[in-house]
Amino acid sequence: FGLSQQQASADINTYLDGRKSNLVYDRKAKCYRRGKNFRPRFYRPDAGGFLNQLQAVETGLLPPAESWIAPLPAVAGAPLPARGVVPEILREVYGAITGGLALEVVYQSMSRPEPVARVIEPHALAFDGFRWHARAFCWRDGVFKDFLLSRILEARECGPTESTPTEDRAWQEEVELVIAPHPGLSEAQTRVFEMDYAMEAGVARISVRRALLYYALKRLGLDTDPDARAPRDQQIVLVNRGEVMAALGA
């Protein structure tokens, strides 16, 4: 690190000032180790950041040598099917987003048997938990909507955009989901799910872009009647369902 032994020793002593229990010198290994009563001074622990980095290593996004976690524990994740996003298509979409360009695409939708050519103006990428979408204004339909990247068969630039991202109200607006344990759970089960979802006063609040509201509800299992499944399987319910459903239909 470009530090002399004297400077390193001085830095450690400064760090230990007022917090001597943070580090313990291991004479055998000739190094400092975390003390039993360790409390961080300059960094606020974040379990989410730690676990996200583990996930990045597990999925191959981050080489183990570049991770700050050492030693790495054994880790595995439930696999997801590969999505057929063509790199050249992604490049065109990304270029259109960053360059303010419209694209002429050939898109295969579920509602038509054959692919259809249309002009779109992408302004963002969105991940629904399983698949990647381009959020774009569609000239054909005259609205902002989602286009699955895997269903874009062809794409080429066709001039500057006429719309602006600020016009996409569903993308700009956020909706708050208020969730709580299913009322049919026992007291013990309720406490378990309150811990699982880091609830405070019996509820958790999740903000989501209105454009992604449908996907969020589906992923959380809140898109159907909560009484359709056993309370233990449903786990949570949507407290402000009326408000959220109104936003979904807006």
Backbone bond lengths (Angstrom), bond angles and torsions (degrees), N, CA, C in turn:
res aa  C-N    CA-C-N  psi(-1)  N-CA   C-N-CA  omega(-1)  CA-C   N-CA-C  phi
1 F - - - 1.457 - - 1.533 112.00 -
2 G 1.314 116.81 4.67 1.460 119.78 179.55 1.514 113.54 75.27
3 L 1.347 117.36 25.21 1.463 121.95 179.85 1.519 109.96 -109.68
4 S 1.319 115.28 140.92 1.460 118.71 173.49 1.523 108.55 -78.03
5 Q 1.340 116.52 162.88 1.458 120.51 179.26 1.527 110.50 -61.77
6 Q 1.330 116.52 -37.36 1.454 120.44 -179.56 1.535 111.14 -66.43
7 Q 1.343 116.41 -41.94 1.457 120.05 -179.50 1.524 111.03 -67.40
8 A 1.346 116.23 -40.61 1.463 120.04 178.75 1.522 110.61 -62.30
9 S 1.332 116.53 -41.96 1.461 120.81 179.20 1.523 110.86 -63.73
10 A 1.339 116.33 -39.93 1.465 120.49 179.33 1.528 110.58 -66.25
11 D 1.334 116.92 -39.61 1.468 120.83 179.68 1.526 111.10 -64.90
12 I 1.332 116.04 -40.80 1.468 119.68 179.34 1.526 110.50 -65.19
13 N 1.329 116.39 -41.68 1.468 119.69 179.11 1.528 111.15 -63.99
14 T 1.333 116.46 -37.86 1.468 120.24 177.13 1.520 110.28 -64.22
15 Y 1.330 115.38 -42.12 1.469 119.80 179.63 1.526 111.03 -63.13
16 L 1.337 116.25 -38.58 1.465 120.97 -176.46 1.526 112.92 -78.33
17 D 1.319 117.18 -11.09 1.460 120.35 -179.09 1.527 110.14 -60.55
18 G 1.325 116.55 114.27 1.455 121.68 -178.97 1.514 114.42 81.79
19 R 1.313 117.50 -1.36 1.473 120.12 179.97 1.538 108.82 -145.65
20 K 1.340 115.59 52.32 1.460 120.46 -172.49 1.524 113.25 -65.25
21 S 1.341 117.06 -22.19 1.463 119.33 -178.04 1.527 112.62 -79.55
22 N 1.329 117.44 -3.36 1.463 119.69 -178.04 1.521 112.78 -69.09
23 L 1.336 116.52 -36.26 1.459 120.70 -176.80 1.523 110.56 -126.03
24 V 1.318 114.67 143.69 1.466 121.83 176.24 1.528 107.53 -126.45
25 Y 1.328 116.37 132.24 1.462 119.15 -178.60 1.520 110.37 -81.91
26 D 1.336 115.51 125.82 1.466 122.61 177.74 1.523 107.17 -93.82
27 R 1.347 116.59 103.46 1.462 120.47 -175.78 1.522 112.00 -65.90
28 K 1.331 116.57 -32.18 1.462 119.67 -178.81 1.526 110.92 -70.11
29 A 1.333 116.28 -46.14 1.466 120.49 -179.04 1.525 112.36 -85.94
30 K 1.347 115.95 -11.02 1.459 122.49 -178.96 1.534 111.47 57.08
31 C 1.335 114.23 50.50 1.465 119.34 177.74 1.524 109.12 -155.14
32 Y 1.318 116.29 165.08 1.459 121.34 176.01 1.522 109.81 -89.78
33 R 1.328 116.19 141.85 1.461 121.90 176.52 1.530 109.25 -125.97
34 R 1.311 115.06 160.39 1.465 120.60 179.81 1.523 110.59 -63.33
35 G 1.315 116.53 132.39 1.455 121.05 177.65 1.520 111.89 -77.59
36 K 1.335 116.03 162.58 1.466 120.28 -178.18 1.526 112.04 -64.23
37 N 1.318 117.01 -29.97 1.466 121.15 -178.92 1.528 111.88 -103.34
38 F 1.327 115.54 31.20 1.465 120.70 -176.96 1.530 112.11 -59.62
39 R 1.318 115.57 132.33 1.468 122.39 172.15 1.527 107.57 -134.89
40 P 1.334 117.94 122.13 1.469 120.01 -175.88 1.521 112.06 -62.74
41 R 1.330 115.52 144.35 1.461 120.99 179.71 1.523 112.13 -101.36
42 F 1.334 117.02 -36.24 1.465 120.57 -172.10 1.526 113.45 -117.59
43 Y 1.296 117.70 -2.29 1.469 120.16 -176.23 1.515 109.65 -136.87
44 R 1.312 116.62 131.11 1.455 120.80 177.73 1.523 108.65 -89.76
45 P 1.317 118.57 119.03 1.468 120.64 -177.85 1.526 111.61 -56.69
46 D 1.328 115.55 137.75 1.458 121.76 -179.69 1.522 108.33 -134.69
47 A 1.329 116.31 102.62 1.463 120.03 -179.30 1.518 110.85 -61.62
48 G 1.332 116.86 -36.11 1.458 120.19 -179.88 1.512 112.38 -61.92
49 G 1.341 116.70 -42.55 1.457 120.18 178.75 1.518 111.95 -64.28
50 F 1.334 116.25 -40.76 1.466 121.05 178.52 1.523 110.45 -62.23
51 L 1.329 116.65 -48.64 1.461 120.82 -177.18 1.525 111.64 -69.51
52 N 1.336 117.50 -34.21 1.464 119.93 176.84 1.522 111.15 -63.90
53 Q 1.348 115.81 -37.33 1.455 118.24 178.49 1.530 110.93 -69.60
54 L 1.322 116.59 -38.20 1.465 119.19 175.07 1.520 110.68 -60.10
55 Q 1.326 116.39 -41.85 1.463 120.21 179.54 1.527 110.74 -64.48
56 A 1.325 116.68 -39.11 1.462 120.23 178.83 1.523 111.04 -63.18
57 V 1.330 116.92 -38.51 1.466 120.85 177.01 1.523 110.11 -68.04
58 E 1.334 116.38 -43.68 1.467 120.76 -176.84 1.523 111.96 -64.13
59 T 1.331 117.00 -36.05 1.463 120.57 -178.52 1.524 112.95 -86.82
60 G 1.333 116.95 -3.29 1.455 120.06 178.15 1.517 114.63 87.70
61 L 1.338 117.89 4.00 1.462 120.43 179.40 1.521 111.84 -73.44
62 L 1.326 116.45 -27.42 1.459 121.46 -178.36 1.522 109.35 -127.14
63 P 1.345 118.14 121.27 1.463 119.87 176.51 1.527 110.38 -61.73
64 P 1.325 118.34 139.56 1.471 120.55 -179.85 1.526 112.98 -52.61
65 A 1.332 117.04 -35.00 1.462 120.31 -177.91 1.526 112.35 -67.08
66 E 1.342 117.52 -20.66 1.462 121.17 -178.94 1.526 112.35 -94.51
67 S 1.319 117.15 -2.88 1.460 120.89 179.18 1.520 109.99 -82.24
68 W 1.349 116.05 143.66 1.463 119.05 176.52 1.521 111.57 -85.77
69 I 1.348 117.33 -0.03 1.462 121.04 178.49 1.524 109.08 -87.40
70 A 1.313 116.71 119.51 1.464 120.54 179.75 1.525 109.20 -149.99
71 P 1.340 116.64 130.73 1.466 125.18 -4.49 1.525 111.11 -76.92
72 L 1.322 116.19 154.92 1.460 120.75 179.33 1.526 110.30 -76.45
73 P 1.332 118.23 131.30 1.465 119.92 175.82 1.525 110.10 -77.79
74 A 1.317 116.53 164.91 1.463 119.84 172.34 1.524 108.04 -64.49
75 V 1.320 117.14 134.44 1.463 120.78 -177.18 1.524 109.40 -147.11
76 A 1.319 116.42 143.34 1.465 121.87 177.50 1.514 108.57 -149.26
77 G 1.319 116.46 155.74 1.458 121.53 179.20 1.511 110.96 -132.41
78 A 1.334 115.97 155.18 1.460 120.05 175.72 1.522 108.02 -67.04
79 P 1.325 118.61 126.56 1.467 120.50 -174.75 1.523 112.52 -73.31
80 L 1.325 115.12 149.99 1.458 122.49 173.14 1.522 108.28 -113.56
81 P 1.323 118.64 146.75 1.466 119.91 178.13 1.520 110.99 -64.23
82 A 1.322 115.91 143.98 1.462 120.05 178.99 1.525 109.92 -65.80
83 R 1.327 115.96 141.98 1.460 121.34 178.28 1.522 109.30 -102.46
84 G 1.342 115.64 135.47 1.459 120.72 -173.86 1.512 114.41 -82.21
85 V 1.319 117.46 62.36 1.462 121.09 177.20 1.526 108.46 -87.74
86 V 1.322 116.49 120.67 1.463 121.60 -179.45 1.530 108.97 -78.58
87 P 1.329 118.52 126.53 1.466 120.62 -177.10 1.525 113.41 -54.62
88 E 1.333 117.24 -38.92 1.465 119.94 -178.94 1.532 111.53 -65.75
89 I 1.334 116.04 -35.37 1.466 119.98 177.03 1.528 110.15 -67.28
90 L 1.326 115.94 -45.11 1.462 120.37 178.48 1.523 110.73 -59.99
91 R 1.321 116.80 -39.55 1.468 120.69 178.95 1.524 111.02 -61.19
92 E 1.338 116.68 -43.30 1.465 120.44 179.78 1.532 111.01 -65.66
93 V 1.326 116.32 -42.55 1.466 120.19 -179.93 1.528 110.39 -64.79
94 Y 1.319 116.24 -45.86 1.466 120.38 178.97 1.525 110.72 -61.00
95 G 1.333 116.79 -43.46 1.456 120.74 179.17 1.515 112.23 -62.82
96 A 1.334 116.17 -36.62 1.462 120.18 178.61 1.525 110.99 -67.84
97 I 1.331 116.48 -40.39 1.467 120.62 179.72 1.525 110.81 -63.76
98 T 1.309 116.46 -49.27 1.466 120.50 -176.05 1.525 112.59 -76.71
99 G 1.342 116.69 -22.63 1.459 119.92 -177.75 1.511 114.97 -102.18
100 G 1.345 117.47 -0.15 1.455 120.44 -179.24 1.511 112.72 64.69
101 L 1.341 116.47 44.38 1.460 121.64 -174.83 1.521 111.82 -115.98
102 A 1.321 114.94 152.00 1.464 121.22 172.73 1.524 108.72 -90.51
103 L 1.320 115.69 153.95 1.462 121.46 178.55 1.520 110.23 -124.09
104 E 1.310 115.33 139.02 1.456 119.75 167.63 1.525 106.14 -94.41
105 V 1.313 116.86 118.54 1.462 120.52 -175.47 1.519 110.39 -122.94
106 V 1.310 114.71 157.32 1.462 122.00 168.41 1.518 105.47 -108.72
107 Y 1.321 116.24 117.54 1.465 121.38 -170.38 1.521 110.95 -122.59
108 Q 1.330 114.97 135.21 1.464 121.35 176.84 1.524 109.07 -100.74
109 S 1.314 116.42 107.14 1.457 120.44 178.85 1.521 110.21 -96.43
110 M 1.320 115.93 168.74 1.461 120.96 177.84 1.523 111.65 -78.51
111 S 1.320 117.25 -20.06 1.466 120.70 -174.19 1.524 113.43 -88.41
112 R 1.333 117.62 -9.98 1.464 120.49 -179.17 1.524 110.26 -127.04
113 P 1.333 117.25 141.92 1.466 119.70 -178.22 1.522 113.39 -70.94
114 E 1.346 116.93 -27.78 1.454 120.77 -177.17 1.528 110.42 -117.60
115 P 1.332 117.92 151.92 1.464 120.79 176.20 1.528 110.75 -60.94
116 V 1.327 116.11 149.18 1.460 122.10 -177.97 1.527 109.25 -125.83
117 A 1.336 115.86 137.39 1.463 120.77 175.74 1.522 109.10 -82.31
118 R 1.318 115.74 137.11 1.463 120.44 177.87 1.522 109.19 -155.02
119 V 1.307 115.86 161.73 1.464 120.98 177.51 1.524 108.31 -105.94
120 I 1.313 115.77 129.21 1.462 121.03 179.54 1.526 109.56 -127.15
121 E 1.330 115.22 156.21 1.461 121.65 177.47 1.527 108.54 -123.14
122 P 1.335 117.40 87.47 1.475 119.84 -177.33 1.525 112.12 -72.25
123 H 1.328 115.47 140.04 1.471 118.80 177.49 1.526 112.67 -128.67
124 A 1.344 117.79 -5.23 1.469 119.74 -179.64 1.522 109.55 -162.18
125 L 1.328 114.89 160.87 1.463 122.30 171.49 1.519 108.07 -109.45
126 A 1.315 117.03 144.87 1.466 121.26 -178.74 1.520 109.70 -136.50
127 F 1.332 115.69 140.86 1.466 122.18 178.49 1.511 108.20 -115.40
128 D 1.324 117.47 125.20 1.468 120.65 -176.57 1.522 113.34 -94.33
129 G 1.330 116.47 9.05 1.455 120.95 -177.07 1.511 112.59 103.59
130 F 1.334 116.12 -18.70 1.461 121.77 179.22 1.529 112.03 -135.03
131 R 1.338 117.17 -36.39 1.458 120.81 -173.12 1.531 110.70 -134.00
132 W 1.337 115.00 155.56 1.457 121.67 178.54 1.525 110.28 -99.85
133 H 1.320 115.41 137.53 1.458 122.76 179.57 1.525 109.72 -122.94
134 A 1.336 115.36 156.01 1.459 121.40 165.58 1.521 106.85 -101.24
135 R 1.313 116.74 126.51 1.455 121.21 175.18 1.519 106.51 -89.65
136 A 1.333 117.05 121.05 1.460 119.26 -170.26 1.523 112.09 -151.17
137 F 1.330 114.82 155.96 1.461 120.44 170.62 1.519 107.54 -84.13
138 C 1.324 116.32 131.64 1.460 121.86 -178.47 1.529 109.07 -104.21
139 W 1.329 116.70 119.42 1.460 120.16 179.17 1.523 110.98 -64.20
140 R 1.308 116.83 -37.20 1.466 121.15 -175.52 1.533 111.46 -64.13
141 D 1.342 115.95 -44.28 1.465 120.83 -176.42 1.524 113.15 -96.81
142 G 1.338 116.83 -14.05 1.456 120.53 178.51 1.515 114.67 70.08
143 V 1.339 117.61 25.98 1.466 121.92 -179.28 1.524 109.70 -141.62
144 F 1.338 114.85 161.60 1.459 120.12 170.72 1.526 107.92 -82.32
145 K 1.332 117.07 136.38 1.458 120.82 -178.43 1.524 109.80 -156.26
146 D 1.323 115.63 177.70 1.466 121.70 -178.08 1.525 110.49 -100.37
147 F 1.322 115.24 140.89 1.459 121.57 175.51 1.526 108.17 -126.58
148 L 1.326 116.10 118.97 1.459 119.64 178.07 1.524 109.90 -64.40
149 L 1.321 116.79 128.70 1.462 120.00 -179.33 1.524 111.58 -60.98
150 S 1.320 116.90 -34.81 1.463 120.42 -177.89 1.524 112.74 -69.54
151 R 1.339 117.56 -15.02 1.465 120.80 -178.91 1.526 113.13 -102.33
152 I 1.324 116.67 0.84 1.462 120.33 173.76 1.527 107.29 -85.26
153 L 1.322 116.39 111.82 1.461 121.46 -174.43 1.525 112.20 -88.20
154 E 1.318 116.41 -33.06 1.462 121.55 178.51 1.525 108.31 -142.78
155 A 1.331 116.00 152.62 1.465 119.97 178.44 1.517 109.73 -156.78
156 R 1.342 115.43 135.90 1.470 120.10 174.92 1.523 109.01 -149.87
157 E 1.321 115.86 148.63 1.460 121.26 179.76 1.523 110.76 -66.42
158 C 1.345 115.55 144.79 1.472 118.60 179.10 1.527 111.71 -143.62
159 G 1.335 116.84 35.94 1.451 119.71 174.82 1.508 113.59 110.97
160 P 1.324 116.98 177.55 1.473 121.70 -178.63 1.522 112.02 -73.25
161 T 1.333 115.15 159.10 1.464 120.26 179.01 1.522 110.59 -76.57
162 E 1.314 115.09 157.53 1.461 121.55 175.22 1.528 111.14 -109.27
163 S 1.323 116.37 -18.47 1.465 121.33 178.96 1.524 109.71 -98.57
164 T 1.335 115.92 168.30 1.462 121.42 175.51 1.527 108.81 -127.66
165 P 1.335 117.86 150.78 1.472 120.28 179.96 1.524 113.61 -56.93
166 T 1.327 117.06 -30.70 1.468 119.23 -178.64 1.525 112.09 -66.54
167 E 1.327 117.27 -18.99 1.460 120.81 177.82 1.527 111.89 -76.46
168 D 1.314 116.65 -17.36 1.468 120.93 179.82 1.528 108.31 -82.26
169 R 1.310 116.10 85.14 1.463 120.85 -174.35 1.526 111.91 -62.10
170 A 1.325 116.68 -38.04 1.466 119.49 -179.21 1.521 111.21 -64.08
171 W 1.329 117.01 -29.69 1.463 120.61 177.87 1.529 110.86 -78.52
172 Q 1.313 116.53 -36.98 1.457 120.93 -175.82 1.527 112.81 -77.92
173 E 1.330 117.33 -30.92 1.464 120.88 -176.09 1.528 111.47 -86.57
174 E 1.324 115.71 146.20 1.463 121.37 177.55 1.520 110.34 -115.55
175 V 1.318 114.44 148.02 1.462 122.06 178.40 1.525 107.72 -120.00
176 E 1.322 116.71 137.70 1.467 120.62 178.70 1.522 110.00 -96.86
177 L 1.323 115.73 125.66 1.459 121.61 173.49 1.521 108.03 -96.07
178 V 1.307 117.09 125.85 1.464 121.71 175.77 1.522 106.85 -108.00
179 I 1.332 116.07 112.90 1.460 120.21 -177.18 1.524 110.80 -113.48
180 A 1.325 115.34 152.62 1.465 122.05 -179.99 1.520 108.41 -146.71
181 P 1.334 118.17 161.62 1.463 120.16 176.75 1.527 110.72 -60.55
182 H 1.305 116.35 148.25 1.471 121.11 177.61 1.532 108.72 -58.53
183 P 1.336 118.42 132.06 1.471 120.56 -177.46 1.521 113.81 -64.27
184 G 1.323 117.94 -14.47 1.456 120.54 179.64 1.517 114.19 -85.41
185 L 1.330 117.76 -0.16 1.462 121.66 179.55 1.523 110.86 -79.36
186 S 1.319 115.55 155.20 1.462 120.13 174.05 1.525 109.07 -72.71
187 E 1.329 116.97 169.06 1.463 120.48 179.89 1.524 110.99 -60.76
188 A 1.326 116.12 -41.74 1.463 119.91 -179.58 1.527 110.68 -65.38
189 Q 1.328 117.19 -43.76 1.460 120.78 178.91 1.523 111.01 -64.95
190 T 1.325 115.97 -37.49 1.464 120.25 177.79 1.519 110.80 -60.32
191 R 1.333 117.08 -44.01 1.465 120.78 179.68 1.529 110.80 -63.13
192 V 1.333 116.29 -37.77 1.467 120.19 179.52 1.526 110.70 -60.46
193 F 1.328 116.59 -48.12 1.464 119.47 -177.25 1.526 111.96 -74.02
194 E 1.324 117.47 -26.13 1.467 119.43 172.91 1.524 110.13 -63.90
195 M 1.331 116.70 -37.78 1.458 120.38 176.52 1.524 110.78 -71.83
196 D 1.335 117.07 -43.29 1.465 121.15 -178.58 1.521 112.15 -56.09
197 Y 1.323 116.16 -40.48 1.465 120.93 -175.63 1.531 112.95 -103.03
198 A 1.335 116.70 14.87 1.474 121.95 177.87 1.521 111.43 49.83
199 M 1.326 116.07 47.31 1.465 120.47 -177.67 1.519 111.29 -76.89
200 E 1.309 115.20 149.26 1.457 122.87 173.85 1.517 108.04 -122.56
201 A 1.335 115.75 130.01 1.469 121.39 -176.87 1.521 111.07 56.15
202 G 1.329 115.88 33.15 1.460 120.77 174.16 1.510 116.28 84.21
203 V 1.347 117.99 3.76 1.463 119.93 179.28 1.528 110.36 -139.12
204 A 1.322 114.88 159.09 1.463 121.86 171.24 1.519 107.53 -126.42
205 R 1.316 116.23 145.03 1.463 121.35 -178.26 1.522 109.36 -117.26
206 I 1.322 115.77 128.40 1.458 121.80 -177.06 1.526 108.60 -126.08
207 S 1.319 116.79 124.82 1.465 120.90 177.13 1.521 109.62 -95.38
208 V 1.315 116.33 135.80 1.465 121.56 -178.86 1.523 109.00 -142.34
209 R 1.313 116.80 144.29 1.461 120.06 174.14 1.524 108.71 -61.46
210 R 1.320 115.94 140.35 1.465 118.68 -178.53 1.524 111.03 -60.50
211 A 1.325 117.64 -31.09 1.459 121.21 179.11 1.526 112.07 -65.01
212 L 1.331 117.02 -23.87 1.465 121.53 -178.55 1.522 111.72 -106.29
213 L 1.310 117.28 9.26 1.460 121.41 -175.21 1.523 112.08 -61.47
214 Y 1.316 117.23 -44.48 1.469 121.03 -179.80 1.523 110.67 -57.49
215 Y 1.326 116.59 -45.30 1.464 120.67 -178.35 1.525 110.97 -66.72
216 A 1.330 117.07 -40.32 1.464 120.67 -179.48 1.523 110.79 -63.34
217 L 1.324 116.99 -44.05 1.470 120.40 179.41 1.522 110.78 -63.28
218 K 1.309 115.83 -41.07 1.468 120.16 -179.16 1.523 110.93 -65.31
219 R 1.320 116.34 -43.15 1.465 119.80 -177.75 1.522 111.80 -67.95
220 L 1.331 116.94 -32.65 1.464 121.12 179.65 1.526 112.64 -86.05
221 G 1.335 116.67 -1.22 1.462 119.98 -179.12 1.512 112.80 71.42
222 L 1.339 116.45 28.37 1.459 121.30 -177.32 1.527 112.17 -109.12
223 D 1.333 116.51 11.95 1.460 120.50 -176.92 1.527 112.77 -91.23
224 T 1.334 117.34 0.10 1.460 121.10 -179.34 1.530 109.67 -128.55
225 D 1.316 116.22 174.02 1.464 122.06 178.04 1.528 109.24 -61.01
226 P 1.331 118.76 121.88 1.471 120.63 -177.76 1.523 113.41 -63.18
227 D 1.322 117.40 -18.67 1.463 120.30 179.27 1.525 112.43 -86.64
228 A 1.336 116.75 -0.82 1.465 120.06 -179.11 1.524 111.49 -75.21
229 R 1.329 116.73 -17.76 1.467 120.99 179.04 1.518 109.64 -125.01
230 A 1.312 115.66 161.02 1.464 120.96 177.14 1.530 108.89 -62.07
231 P 1.343 118.39 143.88 1.471 121.25 -178.60 1.525 113.36 -51.45
232 R 1.325 116.94 -39.11 1.464 119.75 -178.22 1.530 111.33 -67.04
233 D 1.332 117.09 -30.59 1.463 120.67 177.90 1.529 111.18 -81.60
234 Q 1.322 116.39 -38.69 1.465 120.58 -179.56 1.527 111.18 -71.27
235 Q 1.309 117.23 -38.40 1.464 125.73 176.25 1.527 114.03 67.62
236 I 1.326 118.38 -56.55 1.464 120.81 -173.98 1.528 111.07 -127.54
237 V 1.325 115.03 158.92 1.464 121.23 176.20 1.521 108.74 -129.52
238 L 1.319 115.32 160.33 1.456 122.32 179.14 1.524 108.79 -93.72
239 V 1.318 116.28 111.27 1.463 121.12 -175.81 1.528 111.32 -68.13
240 N 1.323 117.27 -43.29 1.469 121.62 -177.87 1.532 111.22 -100.03
241 R 1.327 116.29 48.28 1.469 121.61 -175.22 1.530 111.99 -56.86
242 G 1.325 117.92 -44.47 1.457 120.18 -177.91 1.514 112.56 -58.83
243 E 1.319 115.32 -45.31 1.467 121.08 179.72 1.525 111.14 -63.94
244 V 1.340 115.96 -42.48 1.463 120.61 -178.08 1.523 110.94 -69.04
245 M 1.330 117.73 -42.54 1.456 120.41 179.52 1.526 111.08 -64.05
246 A 1.326 116.65 -34.11 1.465 120.19 176.93 1.524 110.25 -65.37
247 A 1.334 116.63 -40.56 1.464 120.89 178.19 1.520 110.81 -67.39
248 L 1.329 116.52 -35.91 1.462 120.92 -179.72 1.523 110.85 -65.22
249 G 1.310 116.37 -34.06 1.458 120.11 -178.96 1.509 114.26 -89.46
250 A 1.331 116.64 -1.77 1.473 120.41 -177.11 1.526 111.09 -68.94
